[in-house]
Each structure stands twice: as structure tokens, then as C-alpha cells.
Amino acid sequence: MQNIAINLYELIVKANQSARYDEIAEQTISASISSEVGTLAMYALKHKDDLRRAYMVELYNDDDAYYQHLNGAAYKTFAANAAEIIEQKQKITLVPQFVGDKHVIQDERTINNLVIVEVKPEFQIAFKNSVLPEMATSLDVEHGVLAIYAATDVTNACRWYFYEVYASEEDYQQHRQTPHFRDYITQTAAITTRKQAIPVNPVFLRNKGGMKSTMACRPG
């Protein structure tokens, strides 16, 4: 199985550069997904309440594919403009726990979620055994679930990051009513210490589609 590499970037966009950032992000993502074999998915999103706070979720075949991306023409173009557009950039390296997606075709109804969950250390296995099957079922049986990923912070295995793409708000609300999602909520209610849903809107979302795994791709 592939050693999928997942990175999450938290960015602060300079004042009056929001539209320019969106333009460069779209150009970079389009070029990377179309021309780089090992670049599997790239999602640009922004905080709903503060358009200067941006996020980038990236998935690669492995670390080598990530480094090839950094040396590619698309990223070099982005980097050449970054100093004028981005004020601050923080990379969060993640350990994949579940990666699953369909081909994302973004339109005006597409939504995405970014959620952080803190799990009690002694219940890590129990949490994983609950959430991973739930995610696999969601991807399999719900048409409106377009992408669903789970990963843990490489510096803190108890901190889980979830990124999800839905075809519409209606599809997301239907997902929340499914038996598998409700079972997950019930099973994990007492073993988590914090859940933070970061309110985000999609800027530009692209992937190759077709990933599916219910096993951790790396130790950790």
C-alpha cells in the first residue's frame, strides 16, 4: 500500500491580497493535479469569518512525490509570488489514518469541513476502531460524500484532523442523520476531550479521485 503523505498548511494572507491568493491557488492546484503523477489532491479553503486565514490540504503518493512537487514548475510559480501575497505560513505534517475520495467536481453547492478532535490517550484504538469503519461506509453508500480523510498530528497522536468534501449542504445534513454516523457519535462521546469545527468555505478543490483505505498508511 502507498505511503500517502498528507500536509495541512495554515496561512495568513496579506491585507488586500485575498483575490490574488485565490487566483494563484487555483493556478497552482490545476497545474499540479494535471501534470504531476504523484500529486493526488489539493484543496484550498478559507475561514468563513476571516478571508485572510487560508488553509491548504495536500495529498501525495509519498514523500518523494511531495518533494517532486516542490521542485516542479507549478510550485515554483507559486513560491515566486508567495512573498507578495502570504504573510505567514505554518505546515502541519500529518499521519494518514483514512484516505478516501471520489473525483471532486466543484460547483457552487460544494461544501467542505475541517475538524480537529482530541482523543483521550488510552482510547486511541477504540476511537480508530469506531471512526474508520464509519468513514468507509460513508464513502461507499453516500453519493454526496466526495472526499473524506482522517489523519493524526505527527507531533501528537491524540490530535486527529478530519477534512471532508460534500456535494452540497443537503448531502452533509443527510450524512449526519445516517445510522453509521450516529453510532460513531455515540461510541466516541466519552473518549474525546475536544472537538473543534473550523468554519471554512472552499476556494478551489481538485483531486485525481479513487483513493480508498481504512488502514493507517504510516506507523504512528
C-alpha positions in Angstrom: 0.0 0.0 0.0 1.2 3.5 -0.8 2.8 5.7 1.9 0.4 8.5 1.4 1.7 11.9 2.5 -0.7 14.4 3.9 0.1 18.1 4.7 -2.0 20.8 6.1 -0.9 24.4 5.7 -2.3 27.3 7.8 -1.7 30.6 6.0 -2.3 34.3 6.7 -2.9 36.2 3.5 -1.7 39.8 3.4 -4.2 42.6 3.5 -5.8 43.3 0.1 -4.3 40.2 -1.4 -7.2 37.8 -0.9 -8.3 37.8 -4.5 -4.8 37.4 -5.8 -4.2 34.5 -3.4 -7.3 32.7 -4.8 -6.1 33.2 -8.3 -2.6 31.8 -7.6 -4.0 28.9 -5.6 -6.3 27.9 -8.4 -3.5 28.1 -11.0 -1.1 26.1 -8.8 -3.6 23.4 -7.9 -4.8 23.0 -11.5 -1.3 22.7 -12.9 -0.1 20.3 -10.1 -3.1 17.9 -10.4 -2.9 17.8 -14.1 0.8 17.5 -14.6 2.2 15.7 -11.5 1.5 12.0 -11.3 2.2 11.8 -7.6 0.1 14.7 -6.6 -3.3 13.2 -5.6 -5.3 16.0 -4.2 -5.0 19.7 -3.4 -7.7 21.7 -1.6 -7.6 25.4 -1.0 -10.1 26.8 1.6 -10.6 29.9 3.7 -12.0 30.7 7.1 -15.6 31.9 6.7 -15.2 34.7 9.1 -11.7 35.9 8.1 -10.7 35.6 4.5 -7.1 36.3 5.4 -6.9 32.9 7.2 -6.4 30.3 4.5 -5.8 26.6 4.6 -4.3 24.1 2.1 -4.8 20.4 2.3 -2.5 18.3 0.1 -2.1 14.6 -0.5 0.7 12.9 -2.4 1.6 9.3 -3.3 4.5 9.5 -0.8 7.2 11.9 0.4 9.1 11.6 -2.8 6.1 12.8 -4.8 5.8 15.7 -2.4 9.4 16.7 -2.9 8.9 16.4 -6.7 6.0 18.8 -6.4 8.2 21.3 -4.5 10.7 21.1 -7.4 8.0 21.4 -10.1 7.1 24.4 -12.2 3.7 24.8 -10.6 5.0 25.2 -7.1 7.9 27.4 -8.2 5.5 29.8 -9.8 3.5 29.8 -6.5 6.7 30.4 -4.5 7.7 33.3 -6.7 4.5 35.1 -5.8 4.2 34.0 -2.2 6.3 36.8 -0.6 3.9 39.4 -2.0 0.7 37.5 -1.0 1.4 35.5 2.1 2.2 37.0 5.5 2.6 33.8 7.5 2.7 30.0 6.7 2.7 27.0 9.0 3.0 23.4 7.9 1.3 20.7 9.9 2.6 17.2 9.0 0.0 14.5 9.4 0.0 10.8 9.7 -2.8 9.3 7.5 -5.4 7.1 9.1 -8.0 7.0 6.4 -7.9 8.4 2.8 -11.0 8.0 0.6 -12.3 10.1 -2.2 -14.3 10.2 -5.5 -13.5 12.6 -8.3 -14.3 16.0 -7.0 -16.0 18.4 -9.5 -16.6 21.6 -7.6 -19.6 23.8 -8.2 -21.5 26.5 -6.2 -23.1 23.8 -4.0 -19.9 22.1 -2.9 -19.0 22.4 0.8 -16.1 21.3 2.9 -15.4 20.7 6.6 -12.2 20.9 8.6 -12.5 19.4 12.1 -10.0 18.8 14.9 -10.7 16.1 17.5 -8.7 15.5 20.7 -8.9 11.8 21.8 -8.0 10.6 25.3 -4.7 8.7 25.0 -6.0 5.5 26.5 -8.8 5.3 23.9 -6.8 5.8 20.7 -7.5 2.3 19.4 -11.2 2.4 20.4 -11.6 5.7 18.6 -9.9 4.4 15.5 -12.0 1.3 15.5 -15.1 3.4 15.5 -14.3 6.2 13.1 -12.5 4.3 10.3 -15.4 1.9 9.5 -17.8 4.8 9.7 -15.8 6.8 7.2 -15.5 3.8 4.8 -19.3 3.2 5.0 -20.0 6.9 4.3 -17.8 6.9 1.2 -19.4 3.6 0.0 -23.1 4.3 0.5 -23.5 8.1 0.4 -23.4 9.6 -3.1 -22.9 13.1 -1.7 -19.7 12.2 0.2 -17.0 13.2 -2.2 -13.9 13.1 -0.1 -13.2 12.1 3.5 -9.8 12.0 5.1 -8.6 11.4 8.7 -5.0 11.9 10.0 -3.2 12.5 13.3 -0.7 15.2 14.1 2.8 13.8 13.7 3.7 15.5 17.0 0.6 14.5 18.9 -1.1 11.2 18.0 -4.1 12.1 20.1 -4.9 15.1 17.9 -7.0 14.0 14.9 -7.7 16.1 11.8 -10.6 15.5 9.6 -11.2 17.0 6.1 -14.4 16.3 4.2 -15.9 17.4 1.0 -19.6 17.1 0.3 -21.6 17.7 -2.9 -24.0 20.0 -1.0 -25.1 21.2 2.4 -28.1 18.9 2.0 -25.8 15.9 1.5 -23.9 16.8 4.6 -27.0 17.1 6.7 -28.2 13.7 5.4 -24.8 12.2 6.3 -25.3 13.4 9.9 -28.6 11.5 10.1 -27.2 8.2 8.9 -27.1 5.2 11.4 -23.3 4.8 10.9 -22.6 8.4 11.7 -24.9 8.4 14.8 -23.3 5.2 16.0 -19.8 6.8 15.7 -21.0 9.9 17.7 -22.5 7.7 20.4 -19.4 5.4 20.6 -16.9 8.2 20.9 -18.7 10.8 23.0 -17.0 9.8 26.2 -13.5 9.2 24.8 -12.8 12.6 23.2 -11.9 15.8 25.1 -12.4 18.4 22.4 -14.0 18.8 19.0 -13.3 22.0 17.0 -15.1 22.6 13.7 -13.2 25.3 11.8 -15.8 27.2 9.7 -14.4 27.1 6.1 -15.5 27.7 2.6 -13.9 26.0 -0.5 -11.8 28.2 -2.7 -10.6 25.7 -5.2 -10.8 21.9 -4.9 -9.2 19.3 -7.2 -8.2 15.7 -6.9 -7.5 12.6 -9.1 -10.1 10.6 -7.2 -10.4 6.9 -6.4 -8.4 6.6 -3.2 -9.7 4.2 -0.6 -8.1 2.9 2.6 -9.2 2.0 6.1 -5.7 1.3 7.4 -3.1 3.8 8.6 -0.6 4.4 5.9 2.3 5.0 8.3 3.1 4.0 11.8 2.2 6.5 14.4 
